[in-house]
Amino acid sequence: MSSEKIYIEKNSVQETLIIPLYGRKMCSEKFPELYTDAFAKRLCDSLDYDFSELDKKSNSFLYEFGALEAAMRQLDMIWEIKNYLKNHPKATVVNLGCGLDDTGKACDNGFCRIVNIDLPDVISVRKQLIVEQDREKSVAYDLKDYSWMNEVDGSEGVIFFAAGVFHYFKTDEVKSLVLELSKRYPGGCLVFDTVGKLGLRLMMATSIKNMGINKVDGLFYVNNPAQDLNWSENIKLTSKAYMLGYYDMKNPGIRFFHRLLARLADKLIKMSINKMDFK
Ligand SMILES: C[S@@+](CC[C@H](N)C(=O)[O-])C[C@H]1O[C@@H](n2cnc3c(N)ncnc32)[C@H](O)[C@@H]1O
């Protein structure tokens, strides 16, 4: 692992990995009873990236809420992965658009395999900062080019998860990827988060714009998962509320207004965690 700081390119899709990484670091510091990501602080410290704007806002209520969003999403994903591994202990756990997220390791049961996939520049940063363990590999691909699927053995079961990734895809691209996965991996499962149209507009107008990112045109939003994601008879869909669908967030430091906003985010912004089981 290098001791030199690693540069993150501004105004790139790659830069979007900073948002959830910083959120996980903040959440680990502010709400450790809810969520701890042991590596997020070390990873932030290892990056050549100006966090001062984010640091300045880190005590504001809305930024605290943003940190909770990042943590809840990861906790929800971990819940689904561990649940799948109960019945498929040797499954492959695939982190789609992994950024610098180490959820695979957090779910490791000693038997599963872990594959982390992201664009080449991100995987290059990841490999310099995060050590791969046994049964784990990180590979560089564009998810829209399905040759990455040759890296994923689903013979003992497979669970794919995409945290904060499909907002940067067009609806047709997500649909086509999902249908391809359902064809290739019967018995497999995909978990991903979505927001409704209003949520996507807010994301583009706030967090992402604040970071000066202007190249990401996220077009995939889901107002009503049961209707909007009804793509194939071979897919069984289950959707839960993102903020409060898995945990009640009744933890020290989490205020009544955080939970109220969480409820509003789930209801109005339509934040969901969607699980697709491939028949
Ligand atoms: C908001 S970040 C989320 C990172 C990580 N999932 C997390 O929760 O910290 C979005 C990630 O998706 C990756 N990504 C976006 N489009 C991609 C594509 N076409 N192929 C592979 N990765 C992609 C980005 O490089 C970035 O790392």
The ligand as a Tripos MOL2 file, in Angstrom:
@<TRIPOS>MOLECULE
LIG
   27    29     1     0     0
SMALL
NO_CHARGES

@<TRIPOS>ATOM
      1 C1        -21.5970    7.2240   -5.7150 C.3       1 LIG1
      2 S1        -20.2500    6.1730   -6.0460 S.3       1 LIG1
      3 C2        -20.6560    4.7920   -5.0100 C.3       1 LIG1
      4 C3        -19.4550    3.9900   -4.6410 C.3       1 LIG1
      5 C4        -19.7390    2.8180   -3.6920 C.3       1 LIG1
      6 N1        -20.7560    1.9460   -4.2170 N.3       1 LIG1
      7 C5        -20.0950    3.2950   -2.3110 C.2       1 LIG1
      8 O1        -21.2030    3.0280   -1.8400 O.co2     1 LIG1
      9 O2        -19.2420    3.9370   -1.6790 O.co2     1 LIG1
     10 C6        -20.6120    5.5480   -7.6710 C.3       1 LIG1
     11 C7        -19.5660    4.5820   -8.1650 C.3       1 LIG1
     12 O3        -20.0660    3.9690   -9.3700 O.3       1 LIG1
     13 C8        -18.9860    3.8560  -10.2770 C.3       1 LIG1
     14 N2        -19.5160    3.7700  -11.6400 N.ar      1 LIG1
     15 C9        -20.3210    4.6680  -12.2640 C.ar      1 LIG1
     16 N3        -20.5640    4.2760  -13.5310 N.ar      1 LIG1
     17 C10       -19.9040    3.0790  -13.7010 C.ar      1 LIG1
     18 C11       -19.7770    2.1720  -14.7970 C.ar      1 LIG1
     19 N4        -20.3560    2.4230  -15.9760 N.pl3     1 LIG1
     20 N5        -19.0320    1.0570  -14.6270 N.ar      1 LIG1
     21 C12       -18.4160    0.8050  -13.4310 C.ar      1 LIG1
     22 N6        -18.5260    1.6340  -12.3550 N.ar      1 LIG1
     23 C13       -19.2480    2.7650  -12.4970 C.ar      1 LIG1
     24 C14       -18.1850    5.1340  -10.0340 C.3       1 LIG1
     25 O4        -16.8680    5.0630  -10.5570 O.3       1 LIG1
     26 C15       -18.2380    5.2430   -8.5130 C.3       1 LIG1
     27 O5        -17.1730    4.5580   -7.8980 O.3       1 LIG1
@<TRIPOS>BOND
     1     1     2 1
     2     2     3 1
     3     2    10 1
     4     3     4 1
     5     4     5 1
     6     5     6 1
     7     5     7 1
     8     7     8 2
     9     7     9 1
    10    10    11 1
    11    11    12 1
    12    11    26 1
    13    12    13 1
    14    13    14 1
    15    13    24 1
    16    14    15 ar
    17    14    23 ar
    18    15    16 ar
    19    16    17 ar
    20    17    18 ar
    21    17    23 ar
    22    18    19 1
    23    18    20 ar
    24    20    21 ar
    25    21    22 ar
    26    22    23 ar
    27    24    25 1
    28    24    26 1
    29    26    27 1
@<TRIPOS>SUBSTRUCTURE
     1 LIG1         1 GROUP 0 **** ****
